Amino acid sequence: MILLIILLISGLFCLEIFKFVKSYYYIDSYIQQQGIKKEDIIASQFFKSFKTGNYERCIVVKEEKDKNIFYDYRSYHNEVDFYSMETYTERFNRILSGEKNLWEGIELSNEKEKQIAYPRLQNHQKK
């Protein structure tokens, strides 16, 4: 019985590691397809959303630093959803200083999203 419980826990742990690696890969691939290089990223956090159970990565790129805009990538079943978000200055400065778990904001309107440095990929339309 104890062996069965250990096997079950090990299986769940391995499944979670697999989901983590897969999500990181798909999000990183999306970022690369947008043309964003590692040196363009000035703040980043990869985390699991406990609201949805999926993984997210939020980044700030140099070109958006003065606009309080960050990019939010959410991984769902081998797909990535992209959101460009705007937050208020105090929160944004705390993100830039390295504080974690502050990635909240308001999604940009279609009009504003057309002006961002790295737009949504054409084959990934807004849902």
Solvent accessible surface area in square Angstrom, and as a share of the most:
residue,aa,sasa,rsa
1,M,172,0.77
2,I,130,0.66
3,L,123,0.61
4,L,114,0.57
5,I,81,0.41
6,I,93,0.47
7,L,109,0.54
8,L,110,0.55
9,I,107,0.54
10,S,50,0.32
11,G,41,0.40
12,L,106,0.53
13,F,130,0.54
14,C,82,0.49
15,L,98,0.49
16,E,54,0.24
17,I,82,0.42
18,F,118,0.49
19,K,73,0.31
20,F,89,0.37
21,V,88,0.51
22,K,57,0.24
23,S,9,0.06
24,Y,90,0.34
25,Y,139,0.53
26,Y,69,0.26
27,I,1,0.00
28,D,32,0.17
29,S,28,0.18
30,Y,6,0.02
31,I,4,0.02
32,Q,111,0.49
33,Q,117,0.52
34,Q,20,0.09
35,G,38,0.37
36,I,7,0.03
37,K,121,0.51
38,K,162,0.69
39,E,109,0.49
40,D,22,0.11
41,I,31,0.16
42,I,65,0.33
43,A,14,0.11
44,S,43,0.28
45,Q,23,0.10
46,F,43,0.18
47,F,51,0.21
48,K,56,0.24
49,S,13,0.08
50,F,185,0.77
51,K,193,0.82
52,T,77,0.45
53,G,28,0.27
54,N,37,0.19
55,Y,17,0.06
56,E,19,0.09
57,R,27,0.10
58,C,1,0.00
59,I,0,0.00
60,V,0,0.00
61,V,1,0.01
62,K,108,0.46
63,E,85,0.38
64,E,1,0.00
65,K,97,0.41
66,D,140,0.72
67,K,98,0.42
68,N,28,0.14
69,I,14,0.07
70,F,2,0.01
71,Y,0,0.00
72,D,5,0.03
73,Y,0,0.00
74,R,58,0.21
75,S,7,0.05
76,Y,58,0.22
77,H,166,0.74
78,N,84,0.43
79,E,95,0.43
80,V,9,0.05
81,D,20,0.10
82,F,1,0.00
83,Y,44,0.17
84,S,0,0.00
85,M,19,0.08
86,E,58,0.26
87,T,12,0.07
88,Y,128,0.49
89,T,77,0.45
90,E,111,0.50
91,R,41,0.15
92,F,1,0.00
93,N,81,0.41
94,R,90,0.33
95,I,2,0.01
96,L,51,0.25
97,S,87,0.56
98,G,46,0.44
99,E,79,0.35
100,K,118,0.50
101,N,115,0.59
102,L,19,0.09
103,W,28,0.10
104,E,107,0.48
105,G,32,0.31
106,I,140,0.71
107,E,69,0.31
108,L,6,0.03
109,S,63,0.40
110,N,97,0.50
111,E,115,0.52
112,K,98,0.42
113,E,18,0.08
114,K,157,0.67
115,Q,128,0.57
116,I,12,0.06
117,A,43,0.33
118,Y,31,0.12
119,P,76,0.48
120,R,30,0.11
121,L,28,0.14
122,Q,154,0.68
123,N,120,0.61
124,H,51,0.23
125,Q,118,0.53
126,K,69,0.29
127,K,178,0.76
